[in-house]
Amino acid sequence: MKFILVTGGVMSGIGKGIVTSSLGAVLNACKLKVTAIKIDPYINIDAGTFSPYEHGEVFVLDDGCEVDLDLGNYERFLDIPLHAANNITTGKIYQLVTNRERRGDYLGKTVQIVPHITDAIQEWVENTAKSADADVCIIELGGTVGDIEGMPFIEALRQLKRRVKKDNFCCCHVNFVPCIGPSREQKTKPTQASVKTLSSLGLHPDMIVCRSELPITEGVRDKISNFCDVETDFVFSLPDLKTIYSVPIELQKQGITQAISDCLKVNLSAWNGESQPLLKWLKISEIALNAKTVITIALVGKYTALRDCYTSVVKSLEHACYHVDAKPEINFIDSELLENGEDNQAWRDLKSSNCLLIPGGFGIRGVEGKINAIKWARENKVPFLGICLGFQMACVEYARNVAAITNAHSAEFESSVNHKIEPIVIEMLEYLDEERKMGGTMRLGLRKTKFVVDKSIMKTLYGNKDVIEERHRHRYEINPDYIDTIEKSGLKFVGKNENETRMEILELPESVHPFFTAVQYHPEYLSRPFRPSPPYYGLISAAKKRCHNGDGDLFLSFFDASDLDERDLDEDEDDEDEDRLESDEEEGEDDEVVELEALDEDLELDRDLLDERSRRRLLSLLAMLQLNIDIICKVYVISYR
C-alpha cells in the first residue's frame, strides 16, 4: 500500500481538496486503484450540523454520512463511492477511544494523546485503505500546518511514515505564494516558514505545490527548492485556472507522475501504453473554456452569499452543460429579494435566465421568494427543477395557485407564520425525535425510488428504469392526505419510495409544460464530470432547447438562421437574383459589424451606468434584433421570388 499525504500551509482554502482530487485523477489514468481520506481536525462527529456559511455545503455519502464538501470533489474526480470511514474527525477519534476506555480495553492504563489517540488514527487510516483494496491511498489533512487541532494527526502520520517505510509514503505540501505590490513580486517567505513548521513536526515535504495568482517564475521555483530542501523538479506551479478540470492536466504537464514515481518507487512514466491518458480531462476542459453556447441558470436560494454552499449543485450544472457542448452562466439569486414586488435586479436576473433551479435548504427565510419564482416558471413555461426543499415548495405553490388550497404551507414553518396553515408538507413520523436532537436524525443516504407510471419525463431521463437509487437528506415529506387533491389538479407524482407511501418525483405533463419537475432526493451527489445527473441533464437540455427556440427569451433569436439553407432555394430561379441576394448578405454582415461598433461607441458615455453583464446583454439584444431583421428580409426575398 502506498500513501500520499497532502498538507497545506500559509492559510486554508487554497485548494488542497482539488489538488488531492487531481492527484487521484492522474493516478487513475495510470490504471492504479485509488482511494482518499479526508482528515478534519474539528471535534464535531460529522459535518451535519455545520452552518453552510462557515463550511460550505454538507455532502452526503451512500451510507448517509454527512461530510465536508471535499469528499464530493474526491468522488467526482475519482468516480468512486466513499463511505463514513473515508472521513476522520477529531470527534470520531475521541469517541472511539473513549468508548474503548469505558469498555475496559485500556484497563490499568492512563489513556493519552500518545500513544492511544495517535494509534487509533493510524489504525483507522490503514483499515480504510485496506478495505478499499486500493493501490494508493491519498490523505488530505484539513486546516493549516501549525494549527493546534491538527497536532495529534501530524504526529500519527509521522509515525505511520516511519512504520510503512519511506518508499511507501510521500508528502505533498500545498502553499500559497502571494504577489505583493505594484511590481507583483512573488514572495517565498510564507512557503519557507510553512515548510519549516512542518519539518519541525517530523514531516518533511517530498513535493511542493505552489498556489498563486500567476505561474511562479523559475527564480522563485529555484529559491523554494533551495530554501525548502526539495528537488527543483518537485516544485510545481499551480496558478489560478479558469476551470478546475484543467488541474490534472496542468500538474501532469509539469511532471507530477514522474515525481510520484520517484518518491514511491512505482513506474508511472510509461502511462501503461496510453499516449493520451488524460484525454477526457482535456476534452472537458476545452468545452468549459471554449463552448460557444452559454446557458443562463437562475439558482434561487437563501445561501447565495457563499457559493460553496451549492458546490455540488454548481458542479452538476457544469457536468450537464458540458454534455451538451455548452457552458453555464449561473445567476445566484437571494430568494428573499423575490418576495416584495418584481421591480428589482433579482427579478430581472430571474427573467433573463433560460431555466430555474431551486436547491435544498432549511428554515423559512426566503421561502416565499422561492414560491414566487416557481410560480413564475410554471406560468411562463420556463424549465424548472426543484431539489429537496425545492420539491416541497413546488407542491406548496401548486396547491395554493392551482389546487385552490390557499393556506398551503409546510409544517416546518408552522411556528413561524401567524395564521393557520394547510400542512402540505409534514415531518416524517419515523424521524420525530422527542429530544429534538439534530445530528444524524434525517432520512439520509442512498435509497431506492420506484417509478409508478410507464412513461414520464424523468423516467425517460433515467433510461426507462423502473427503480433508481439516489441519495437523500431530508426530514419532511409530502402529506398523503393532500396527494389526491393535488394530482386531480394536474400535478403528477411519478416516483415514490419502494412501498409507494412517500412521494419522491413530481412533474407536469409535457403537454402542459416543457419541463416542470422536482425531486425529493439530491441528484447532485451522484453527478460526475463524464456522467451527468439525469435531472440536471434534463433541465439543461430543456434550457438549451428554449435558447434555440427563443420561447419567452427577449435576448435570443426567435428562430435559427441556419434553417435557411441554400438547398431550400429553387434551383431554377434566376442566377442574377441569387447573386444579388448573396451580395446583399455580405453587405449586411459588414453593415452589422459597423452598426454594432457604432452602437457600442454611442454607449460609451453610459458605461458607468451599466454593469458589465447588463451591457453585454444589451449588445446581445441589439445583435439579435439586427440578425432577425436580416433574416426577415431574406425570407421576404425568397417568398417574393
C-alpha positions in Angstrom: 0.0 0.0 0.0 1.3 3.4 -1.0 0.3 6.6 0.9 0.3 10.2 -0.3 -0.3 12.9 2.3 -1.5 16.3 1.2 -0.9 19.1 3.7 -1.5 22.8 3.5 0.4 25.9 4.6 0.1 29.6 5.0 -3.7 29.7 5.1 -6.7 27.5 4.5 -8.9 27.4 1.4 -6.0 27.4 -1.1 -7.2 24.3 -3.0 -5.8 21.2 -1.1 -9.0 19.3 -1.9 -8.7 20.0 -5.7 -5.0 19.1 -5.6 -5.9 15.8 -3.8 -8.6 15.0 -6.3 -6.4 15.9 -9.2 -3.6 13.6 -7.9 -6.2 10.8 -7.7 -7.3 11.5 -11.3 -3.8 11.3 -12.6 -3.1 8.1 -10.8 -6.4 6.7 -12.0 -5.2 7.5 -15.5 -2.2 5.3 -14.7 -4.6 2.4 -14.1 -4.0 2.5 -10.3 -6.9 2.0 -7.9 -7.1 5.0 -5.7 -9.0 5.8 -2.5 -9.0 9.0 -0.5 -9.3 10.0 3.2 -10.2 13.5 4.5 -9.0 14.3 8.0 -11.0 17.2 9.6 -9.5 18.2 12.9 -12.7 19.6 14.4 -14.4 18.0 17.4 -17.7 17.6 15.6 -18.6 14.0 14.9 -19.6 14.9 11.3 -20.5 18.0 9.2 -24.2 17.5 9.5 -24.9 20.5 11.9 -22.5 23.0 10.3 -23.6 26.4 9.2 -23.3 26.5 5.4 -21.8 30.0 5.7 -18.9 28.6 7.7 -18.0 25.4 5.9 -20.0 25.4 2.7 -22.3 22.6 1.6 -22.8 19.3 3.5 -22.1 16.4 1.2 -23.9 13.1 1.8 -22.4 9.6 1.1 -24.1 6.4 0.2 -24.2 5.2 3.8 -25.7 8.5 4.9 -22.7 10.0 6.5 -22.7 13.8 6.3 -19.2 15.1 5.4 -17.2 18.0 4.2 -17.6 19.2 0.5 -14.0 18.0 -0.3 -15.3 14.4 -0.3 -17.6 15.4 -3.0 -14.7 16.5 -5.1 -12.9 13.2 -4.4 -16.0 11.2 -5.6 -16.4 13.4 -8.8 -12.7 13.2 -9.8 -12.1 9.6 -8.8 -15.5 8.4 -9.8 -15.8 6.1 -6.8 -18.3 5.9 -3.9 -16.8 6.8 -0.5 -18.1 5.9 3.0 -18.1 7.2 6.5 -14.7 5.7 7.2 -13.2 8.0 4.5 -13.8 11.0 6.7 -11.9 11.2 10.0 -12.7 13.9 12.6 -11.3 14.6 16.0 -14.8 13.9 17.3 -14.8 10.4 15.8 -11.4 9.5 17.1 -12.0 10.7 20.6 -15.4 9.0 20.6 -13.7 5.7 19.5 -11.0 5.9 22.2 -13.5 7.0 24.9 -15.8 4.1 24.1 -12.8 1.7 24.3 -11.8 3.1 27.6 -15.3 2.7 29.0 -15.4 -0.9 27.7 -12.2 -1.7 29.5 -9.9 -2.0 26.6 -7.2 0.1 28.3 -7.8 -1.3 31.7 -5.0 -0.3 34.1 -3.5 2.3 31.7 -3.6 6.1 31.6 -5.3 7.0 28.2 -3.2 9.7 26.5 -2.9 11.5 23.2 0.3 9.5 22.5 0.0 6.6 22.1 -3.7 5.9 22.3 -5.1 8.7 20.1 -2.3 8.5 17.6 -2.5 4.7 17.4 -6.3 5.0 16.8 -5.7 7.4 13.9 -3.1 5.1 12.2 -5.4 2.1 12.7 -8.3 4.0 11.1 -6.2 5.1 8.1 -4.8 1.7 7.4 -8.1 -0.2 7.8 -9.8 2.2 5.5 -7.1 1.9 2.8 -7.1 -1.9 3.1 -10.9 -2.2 2.9 -10.9 -0.3 -0.3 -8.3 -2.7 -1.8 -6.5 0.3 -3.2 -3.1 0.7 -4.7 -2.7 4.2 -3.4 -4.4 6.0 -0.5 -4.4 9.8 -0.7 -4.8 11.5 2.7 -5.7 15.2 3.0 -5.1 16.8 6.3 -7.5 19.7 6.7 -6.6 23.0 8.1 -3.1 24.6 8.1 0.2 23.2 9.3 0.7 24.6 12.8 -2.9 24.5 13.9 -3.2 23.1 17.4 -6.2 20.9 16.4 -4.1 19.1 13.8 -1.1 18.3 16.0 -2.2 14.7 17.0 -2.8 13.9 13.4 0.6 15.1 12.2 2.2 13.0 14.9 0.2 10.0 13.9 1.1 10.5 10.3 4.8 10.9 11.2 4.7 7.6 13.0 2.8 6.0 10.0 5.5 7.1 7.6 8.2 5.5 9.8 6.2 2.3 10.0 5.4 1.8 6.4 8.9 3.0 5.2 9.9 6.0 3.1 9.3 4.4 -0.3 5.6 3.8 0.6 4.9 7.3 1.9 5.0 10.6 0.1 4.2 14.1 1.4 2.8 16.8 -0.9 2.7 20.3 0.7 0.4 22.9 -0.9 1.3 26.5 -0.3 0.2 30.0 -1.2 2.7 32.3 -3.0 1.4 35.8 -2.8 2.1 38.6 -5.3 2.9 41.8 -3.4 2.9 45.5 -4.6 2.6 47.1 -8.0 5.5 45.0 -9.3 3.5 41.8 -8.5 6.7 40.3 -6.9 6.1 36.7 -5.8 7.1 36.1 -2.2 8.5 32.8 -0.9 8.8 33.6 2.8 5.4 32.2 3.7 6.2 28.9 2.0 9.6 28.7 3.7 8.0 29.3 7.1 5.3 26.7 6.5 7.8 24.1 5.4 10.0 24.9 8.4 7.0 24.3 10.7 6.1 21.0 9.0 9.6 19.8 9.2 9.9 20.7 12.8 7.0 18.3 13.5 8.8 15.4 11.9 7.3 15.5 8.4 9.3 17.0 5.5 7.6 17.5 2.1 8.7 15.5 -0.9 6.8 17.8 -3.2 5.6 21.3 -3.0 2.6 22.7 -5.0 2.7 26.5 -5.2 -0.8 28.1 -5.4 -0.6 31.6 -6.8 -2.4 34.1 -8.9 0.1 33.8 -11.8 2.6 31.0 -12.6 5.7 31.1 -10.4 8.9 32.2 -12.1 11.9 29.9 -12.5 13.7 32.1 -10.0 11.0 31.6 -7.4 11.0 27.9 -8.1 14.7 27.6 -7.6 14.5 29.7 -4.4 11.8 27.5 -2.9 13.8 24.4 -3.9 16.9 25.7 -2.2 15.4 27.0 1.0 12.9 24.2 1.5 15.3 21.3 0.6 13.1 19.9 -2.2 14.2 19.0 -5.7 13.5 21.7 -8.3 11.6 19.3 -10.4 9.4 18.5 -7.4 8.2 22.2 -7.0 5.0 22.6 -9.0 3.3 25.8 -10.0 -0.5 25.9 -9.9 -1.8 29.3 -10.8 -5.4 30.3 -10.9 -7.1 28.4 -13.7 -10.4 29.1 -15.4 -11.7 25.6 -14.7 -10.7 23.1 -12.1 -10.9 20.4 -14.7 -7.6 21.7 -16.1 -5.7 21.0 -12.8 -4.8 17.3 -13.6 -3.6 18.4 -17.0 -1.5 21.3 -15.6 0.1 19.1 -12.9 0.9 16.4 -15.5 2.5 18.9 -17.9 5.0 19.7 -15.1 5.8 16.1 -14.4 3.8 15.2 -11.4 3.7 11.5 -12.4 7.5 11.3 -12.6 7.7 12.9 -9.1 5.3 10.4 -7.6 7.1 7.6 -9.4 10.4 8.7 -7.9 9.0 9.2 -4.4 7.0 5.9 -4.2 9.2 3.8 -6.4 6.5 2.9 -8.8 6.6 3.0 -12.6 4.1 5.7 -13.8 6.0 7.4 -16.5 5.1 4.9 -19.3 1.3 5.6 -18.7 0.7 1.9 -19.3 1.0 2.3 -23.0 -1.5 5.2 -23.3 -0.4 8.2 -25.3 -3.2 10.5 -24.0 -4.4 9.1 -20.6 -5.9 12.5 -19.6 -7.7 13.0 -22.9 -11.1 13.0 -21.3 -10.0 15.8 -18.9 -8.6 17.7 -21.9 -11.9 17.4 -23.7 -14.0 18.6 -20.8 -11.6 21.5 -20.2 -11.9 22.5 -23.8 -15.6 22.6 -23.6 -15.5 24.5 -20.3 -13.3 27.1 -21.9 -14.4 27.4 -25.5 -18.1 26.3 -25.7 -20.0 28.8 -27.9 -23.4 28.2 -26.3 -24.0 29.8 -22.9 -27.0 28.6 -20.8 -28.1 31.0 -18.1 -29.4 29.3 -15.0 -31.2 31.1 -12.2 -30.2 29.4 -8.9 -32.6 30.8 -6.3 -31.7 30.0 -2.7 -31.1 31.5 0.7 -27.3 30.8 1.0 -26.2 32.6 -2.2 -23.8 34.9 -0.4 -21.4 32.0 -0.2 -21.3 29.9 -3.3 -19.6 27.0 -1.7 -23.0 26.3 -0.1 -24.0 25.0 -3.5 -20.8 23.3 -4.7 -22.3 20.0 -5.8 -25.3 21.8 -7.5 -23.0 24.0 -9.4 -20.8 21.1 -10.5 -23.8 19.1 -11.6 -24.9 22.1 -13.8 -21.4 22.2 -15.3 -21.4 18.5 -16.0 -24.8 18.7 -17.7 -23.8 21.8 -19.7 -20.6 20.2 -20.9 -22.5 17.1 -22.0 -24.5 19.3 -24.5 -21.4 21.3 -25.6 -22.4 24.4 -23.6 -21.2 26.3 -20.5 -23.3 27.6 -17.7 -23.7 31.2 -16.5 -25.3 31.0 -13.1 -27.3 33.8 -11.7 -27.1 33.4 -7.9 -30.3 35.0 -6.6 -31.2 35.6 -3.0 -34.7 34.3 -2.6 -35.6 37.0 -0.1 -35.2 39.6 -2.8 -38.0 37.9 -4.8 -40.6 38.4 -2.0 -41.6 42.0 -2.4 -42.5 43.1 -5.9 -40.9 42.3 -9.3 -39.1 45.6 -9.8 -35.6 44.8 -8.7 -32.4 43.3 -10.1 -33.1 39.9 -8.6 -36.3 39.6 -10.7 -34.5 40.9 -13.8 -31.8 38.3 -13.3 -34.5 35.6 -12.9 -36.5 36.7 -16.0 -33.3 36.8 -18.2 -32.4 33.2 -17.3 -33.1 30.2 -19.5 -34.1 28.0 -16.6 -34.8 27.9 -12.9 -33.3 25.7 -10.2 -34.5 25.7 -6.6 -32.0 23.7 -4.4 -32.4 22.3 -0.9 -32.3 24.3 2.3 -33.7 24.7 5.8 -35.7 27.4 7.5 -38.4 29.9 6.5 -36.2 32.8 5.4 -36.7 33.3 1.7 -39.3 30.6 1.2 -41.9 32.9 -0.2 -39.4 34.1 -2.7 -38.8 30.6 -3.9 -42.6 30.0 -4.2 -42.9 33.2 -6.3 -40.0 32.1 -8.6 -41.6 28.6 -9.1 -45.0 30.3 -9.9 -43.3 32.5 -12.5 -41.5 29.5 -14.1 -44.7 27.4 -14.2 -46.8 30.2 -15.7 -44.2 31.2 -18.2 -43.2 27.7 -19.2 -39.6 28.2 -18.1 -37.7 24.9 -17.5 -37.7 24.2 -13.7 -36.1 21.7 -11.4 -36.7 21.6 -7.7 -34.4 19.8 -5.3 -35.5 18.6 -1.7 -37.0 21.9 -0.3 -37.5 23.0 -3.9 -39.6 19.8 -4.4 -41.7 20.6 -1.3 -42.2 24.3 -2.3 -43.2 23.2 -5.8 -46.0 21.2 -4.2 -47.0 24.2 -2.0 -47.0 26.6 -4.9 -49.2 24.3 -7.0 -51.5 23.6 -4.1 -52.0 27.3 -3.5 -52.4 28.6 -7.0 -53.9 25.7 -8.9 -55.5 23.3 -6.4 -57.1 26.2 -4.5 -55.6 25.2 -1.1 -55.0 28.9 -0.3 -53.3 28.3 3.1 -51.0 25.5 1.9 -47.6 25.5 3.5 -45.0 23.3 5.2 -45.4 22.2 8.8 -41.7 23.0 9.1 -42.6 26.7 9.1 -45.9 26.5 11.0 -44.4 28.1 14.2 -43.0 31.0 12.1 -46.3 32.1 10.4 -49.1 33.9 12.2 -52.1 32.1 10.5 -53.5 28.6 10.3 -51.9 26.6 7.5 -52.9 23.6 5.5 -49.8 21.3 6.0 -49.0 20.1 2.5 -45.6 19.1 3.9 -45.2 17.3 7.2 -42.5 15.8 9.3 -41.8 12.1 8.8 -43.1 10.2 11.8 -40.1 7.8 12.0 -37.7 10.7 12.2 -39.5 12.5 15.0 -37.1 12.8 18.0 -38.6 13.7 21.4 -35.2 15.1 22.5 -35.0 17.2 19.3 -31.5 16.1 18.5 -30.2 17.5 15.2 -27.2 15.4 14.2 -27.9 12.4 12.0 -31.6 12.5 12.6 -32.8 12.9 8.9 -33.6 10.4 6.2 -30.0 10.1 4.8 -28.1 8.2 2.2 -28.7 6.0 -0.9 -32.3 4.9 -1.2 -34.5 3.4 -3.9 -37.1 5.3 -5.8 -39.8 3.5 -7.9 -41.4 4.9 -11.0 -45.2 4.3 -10.7 -46.0 5.2 -14.3 -45.0 3.7 -17.6 -44.0 7.0 -19.2 -42.7 10.3 -17.8 -40.1 12.9 -18.4 -37.9 11.8 -15.6 -38.3 8.1 -16.3 -37.0 8.7 -19.8 -34.0 10.7 -18.5 -33.2 7.7 -16.3 -33.2 5.3 -19.3 -36.7 4.0 -18.6 -35.6 2.2 -15.5 -38.3 1.1 -13.1 -36.2 1.6 -10.0 -33.4 4.1 -9.4 -31.1 4.9 -6.5 -30.3 8.4 -5.3 -29.0 10.0 -2.1 -31.4 11.7 0.3 -31.1 14.3 3.1 -34.5 15.4 4.5 -36.8 15.3 7.5 -40.1 16.4 5.8 -42.3 14.8 3.2 -45.5 15.5 1.2 -48.6 15.0 3.3 -50.5 11.9 2.0 -53.9 13.5 2.8 -53.5 16.1 0.0 -52.0 13.9 -2.7 -55.3 13.1 -4.5 -56.4 16.7 -4.5 -53.1 17.9 -6.0 -53.0 15.1 -8.6 -56.6 15.8 -9.7 -55.4 19.4 -10.4 -52.8 18.1 -12.8 -49.5 17.7 -10.9 -48.4 14.1 -11.1 -46.2 12.2 -8.6 -44.4 9.8 -10.9 -41.8 8.5 -8.5 -42.3 7.1 -5.0 -40.4 5.1 -2.4 -40.4 1.3 -2.6 -43.7 0.8 -0.7 -45.2 3.8 -2.6 -46.1 5.7 0.6 -43.6 8.6 0.2 -43.6 11.0 -2.8 -40.2 11.3 -4.5 -40.6 12.8 -8.0 -43.3 15.2 -9.3 -43.8 16.7 -12.8 -46.3 18.4 -15.0 -47.1 16.6 -18.3 -45.1 17.8 -21.4 -48.4 18.9 -22.9 -48.8 21.4 -20.1 -45.2 22.5 -19.5 -42.0 21.6 -21.4 -40.0 20.8 -18.2 -41.5 21.3 -14.8 -40.2 18.6 -12.4 -38.8 18.3 -8.9 -37.3 15.5 -6.8 -37.2 14.9 -3.0 -33.6 13.5 -3.2 -30.3 15.2 -4.0 -29.2 14.0 -7.5 -26.2 16.3 -7.4 -24.4 14.0 -5.0 -24.1 11.3 -7.8 -23.3 13.6 -10.7 -19.9 13.0 -12.3 -17.9 15.1 -14.9 -18.3 12.4 -17.5 -21.7 11.1 -16.4 -24.1 13.9 -15.6 -27.1 13.6 -13.3 -30.3 12.8 -15.3 -32.4 15.5 -13.6 -29.8 18.2 -14.2 -29.2 16.9 -17.7 -32.9 17.2 -18.4 -33.1 20.7 -17.1 -30.1 21.9 -19.2 -31.4 20.1 -22.3 -34.7 21.9 -21.9 -33.0 25.2 -21.3 -30.8 24.7 -24.4 -33.9 23.9 -26.5 -35.5 27.1 -25.2 -32.4 29.0 -26.1 -32.7 27.8 -29.7 -36.4 28.4 -29.9 -36.3 31.7 -28.1 -39.5 30.9 -26.3 -40.1 33.8 -23.9 -36.5 34.9 -24.0 -36.0 38.5 -25.2 -32.3 38.2 -25.8 -32.4 35.3 -28.3 -33.4 35.0 -31.9 -36.9 33.6 -32.4 -35.7 31.1 -35.0 -32.4 29.7 -36.1 -30.9 31.4 -39.2 -29.3 28.0 -40.1 -32.8 26.8 -41.0 -32.5 29.0 -44.2 -30.2 26.6 -46.0 -29.2 27.4 -49.6 -30.7 24.0 -50.5 -34.2 25.5 -49.9 -33.8 27.9 -52.8 -35.3 27.0 -56.1 -32.6 25.8 -58.4 -34.5 27.1 -61.4 -34.6 30.7 -60.2 -32.7 33.4 -61.9 -28.9 33.3 -61.2 -28.8 37.1 -61.2 -31.3 37.3 -58.3 -29.3 34.7 -56.4 -26.1 36.6 -56.9 -27.7 39.8 -55.8 -29.1 38.1 -52.7 -25.6 36.8 -51.8 -24.2 40.3 -52.3 -26.8 41.8 -50.1 -26.0 39.2 -47.4 -22.3 40.1 -47.5 -23.0 43.8 -47.3 -25.5 43.2 -44.5 -22.8 41.4 -42.5 -20.4 44.3 -42.9 -23.1 46.8 -42.1 -24.0 44.8 -39.0 -20.4 44.9 -37.7 -20.1 48.6 -38.4 -23.5 49.4 -36.8 -22.7 47.4 -33.7 -19.4 49.2 -33.3 -21.2 52.5 -33.7 -23.8 51.5 -31.1 -21.0 50.4 -28.8 -19.4 53.9 -29.2 -22.7 55.6 -28.6 -23.0 53.7 -25.3 -19.5 54.8 -24.3 -20.7 57.7 -22.1 -23.3 55.4 -20.4 -20.9 52.5 -19.5 -20.6 53.7 -15.9 -24.3 53.4 -15.6 -24.4 49.8 -16.7 -22.8 46.8 -15.1 -20.8 44.6 -17.5 -23.5 41.9 -17.6 -26.2 44.4 -18.5 -24.0 45.9 -21.2 -23.3 42.6 -22.7 -27.0 41.6 -22.7 -27.9 45.0 -24.3 -25.4 44.4 -27.1 -26.6 40.9 -27.5 -30.1 42.1 -27.9 -29.1 44.6 -30.5 -27.2 41.9 -32.4 -30.1 39.6 -32.3 -32.5 42.3 -33.5 -30.2 43.1 -36.4 -29.9 39.3 -37.2 -33.7 38.9 -37.1 -34.2 41.9 -39.4 -31.7 40.4 -41.9 -33.4 37.0 -41.8 -36.9 38.6 -42.3 -35.5 40.4 -45.3 -34.1 37.1 -46.7 -37.4 35.3 -46.2 -39.2 38.2 -47.9 -36.9 38.0 -50.9 -37.3 34.2 -51.2 -41.1 34.5 -50.8 -41.2 37.3 -53.4 -39.3 35.3 -55.9 
